[in-house]
Amino acid sequence: MALADNSSCAKPSEDFSFPEIIELNVGGQVYITRHPTLVSVPGSLLWEMFTQKNIRSLARDNKGRFFVDRDGFLFRYILDYMRDQQLVLPDHFPERNRLQREAEYFKLPELVKMLAPKLSKQNSIGDDPCQSDPEELSPGADTARNLASASTALANAPGSSFTTSGGGAGPDSRRSGFITIGYRGSYTLGRDSQTDAKFRRVARIMVCGKTLLAKEVFGDTLNESRDPDRPPERYTSRYYLKFTFLEQAFDRLADAGFHMVACNSTGTCAFAHDQTDDKIWTSYTEYVFYRE
């Protein structure tokens, strides 16, 4: 009796090819790009991941995206470089050193060279088309230096009540200005308002105002991913907080010397259930704070 052909029972190959369009989750930020882009620089980490490794061996998130545990914001510049091997940075880019570290991690030596500061024979910063770190390029650099000199003079003056802490300016030198925080919320209300309203948690607290003031008050709790390159003296309405407790935001503003001067709120009925008569209302509320 002839033996059955066992070729069809062999262990299936695990060498699956990568799709043309690839979704990446880099530090929580989602990117969608083409496979040729990711392998455009031979020898790079992404080239190794998507040519030399088995597709099953790569980490994925709960939605099946390939996961890379690195800085999700800075990866946009890594991906831009992978597309055409050129580096274009925005003005007043503050993360140059961190981006250089990311380039080293992704094994992109040419990008590392572009990001490295160039020194001339006089041991000064040379002409670099992508240079944006030296404070001389900042329009407020002279003003900042003058303020620092004035602060030092006041602090050293006999009988002066001006004090500094940790090298920064004291309370008397804090800048005045407005900061507005807002949030969207929703709640369900029953028939004739007789049942208790069911409130949903605050999904996001937004911050509007001068960039410098927002960073001073909220520090590391401020999410700048939607407007990352805003200069300090410009205004923004695209920041939001990494926490969702209004009281925590109020405490930080109060500690920084801000006082609430106005607030407003609007509400609309977004949806009504035909069978239960419950209505879902949405609202938007803003609180305006000011520091003299």
N, C-alpha and C positions, 0 to 999 in steps of 0.2 A: 504494500500500500504506500502510495506516495505521501511524503510529509507535506503538511500544509505550509504555505508560504508565510513566514512570520515577519516579513518586512513591514506589513501593515500594523503589526503589534509593537514595533520598536518605539522607544521613548521619543516623544515628539521633540523636535529641536526647539531650544529656547532662544535662538537667534532671531528675534523679531526685528523688523526694520522700523525706523522711526517715521512718524507721519510727516508730511510736508509742513503743516502748520503745528507749532508746538506752543503749549501754554506753560508758563513758568510762574511759580509762586516764590518770590525772592523776599524773604523777611516779611511776609504778609502782603506785599505788593504784587499784583498780578500783571504779567507781561505776556503778550501774544506776538510771536515772531515766526519766521521761516527757519526750517532746519538748515539750509545753506548759510544763513546768517550766523548761526551758532557755531558752525565749523569753518568759518572763513579765515581763522587765524590758526594754522597748524601748530600743534604743540601747546596751545592754550588749554586751560582747565576745561572750558566748555567744549573745545574740540575733542578732548579725551572723553568727556562724559557722553557725548553724542556720536562718537565713532568707535571708540575702543571698548566701551563698557556694554554689558548686556542691558537691554531696556528694562528687564525685571529687577536689576540690581540698583536702579536709581530710586532715591526716596521720592515719595509722592504725598500730597496732602489728601484730605478726605474727599476731595472732588476730582482726584486723579491727576492733578497738575504736578509736574516735576518740581520738587521743592529744593531750594538752595537757601541755606541758613546764613545769609549775609545781609548787608544794609540794602533794603528795598528801594530807598530814595536814590542812593548813589548808583544803583545798577542801571538807571536810565542812561547815564553817561558811558558806562561800560558797553551797553547794547548799541548806543549810537556809534561808538568807535568800531564795534564789530561790523557795522554795516558798510562803512567806507574807509576805515582806518584813518579817520581824521578826528581831531578834538576841537570842539567848540564849546566854550564855557560862557555862562552869562556874566555880566558885569557884577563886581562886588561879590564874587563867589567865595564863600567863607570856608568851604570844606575841601580845599585843595589837598591838604596833607592826608586827610582820610580817604579821598579818592585815589591818591597814590598808593595807599595801603591796599585798597580794594584791587587796583591794577596788579599789584604784586601777587595778591592771592589768586587772581584769575590767570596768572602767568602770561601777562601782556607786557613784555619788556619794552617795546617801542612806546607804549602808552606811559609807562613809568618814566621813560626819558623825557617825554613831552611835559610831564607834570613836575619833574625835578627843577628847582630854581637854577637859573643859569647865572654864573658869576663872571663878570668881566675881569680884565687885568687889574683894574682898580679895586677888585674885590667888592663890587657892587652888583646889584641886580641888573642883568643885561636885557637887551631887547628880546622879549618873548611874546609872540602874538597871543598866547593864551594866559599870560600872567595876569592875575587878578587879586593876589593876596596882599602885596605890600600896601600899608595903610596910606602911602602917598597917592595911590589911585583912588582913594575914597574922597568924595567931595567935602566931607566934614572932618577930614583929618586935621587940618590946621585949627579948626574950631575946637576939636577935642583936645589938641595939645595946649591951646591957650587956656581952656577951662581947667586942665590938669595943673598948669603952672599957677593959675589964679588960686586954685584950691590949696596948693602947697603953701603959697604965700600967706593965705588967710589962716591956715592951720598953724603956721609958725609965728604969726604975729603975736606980740605980747598982749595978754588980756583978751585974746580972741575967743569967742564962744563957738566958733566953727570947728567941728571935729570931723575926723574921718575914721572909718572902720574898715579894716581889711584892704586898705589902699583905695577905697572908693570914696565918693563924695558923701558928705553927711546929709541929714534930713533937710537942711536949709537949701541944698543945691538941687533937690529933686525937681524934675521938670513938671510943669503943670500940663494938663491935657485931659481929654475925655477918653473913656473906654466904654464901649457898649457890648454887653453880652446878651445873647438871645437863644431861644430854644423853641423847638416845635414839639407839641404834645398832642395827645388824643385821649378821649375818654368816651365811655358808653353811658348813655342816659336812658332810663326806662320810661314807660308811659306816664305822662302827666308829671314827670319829675318826682314821682313818689318813691322810686327805688333808689338805692345808693348808686352814685356814679362810680364807675369802674375806671380808674385812671391807669394809664400805661406809663412805664418808666420813661424818663427823658433819654432820648437816643443820642443826642449830641448837643453840646453847648458851644455856640459859635462866638467868636471874639472879633470885634471891629475896633479899629483905632490905629494910632501910630505904631509902627512895627517895634520901635525902641521901647515904648511904654509897655506893650503887650509882653515882650520878652522879659522886661524887668519884673513885672508882676507875677507872671505864671511860669517863667523859667522852663525847666525840662518837662513840665506838664502841658506845654503848648505844642500842638501838632501843626507843623508848618508844611506838611506834604503837598497841600493844594496851592501854596504860594511860597515856594522855598527860596526864591531869589530876590525877595523884596528888600530894597535898601533900608537902613535903619530910620531915615527921616521921612520915608514914604508911608502912606496909609494903606491899610488892607481890610478887606471884609471876608477873607477866606480862611482865616485861622479857626481852629476849634480845639477844645480841651480834651485831654486824654482821660479825664474822669467825667462822671455824669451827675455829680452832686452840686446843686446850685449853692448850697450853704458853704461848700468848700471853696467855690469861686468867690463868694461874698467875703469869706474870711481872708483870703489872699488879697483882695482889693482893699479891705479895711486895714490890714497890716501894712500895706504900702501907702496908706494915707488917703485913699479915695473914699468919697461919700456919694451915696445915691442921690441924684438930683431929679430923676424922672423915670417913669416906666409906662408902658402901654401894652395892650394885649388885644388880639382879635380872634374871633372864633367863627367857624362855619360848620354847617352840617354836611359832612362828606358822604355819608351813606346811611340808609335806613333799611332795617330788616322788615320785609313785608309781613312775616308771620308773627313776630314777637313785638313789634312796635318799638324795638330798641333803636336808638339813633347813635351813630358814631360821629362825634364832633372832633374837629381838629382846631388847634389854636397855635398862635405864634405870639410869644411874649418877649419884650426887650426891656432891659434895665440899663439906664445910663448913669455912669459914675464919673465924677470929676475930682481932680486934685488941684488945689491952688498952688 
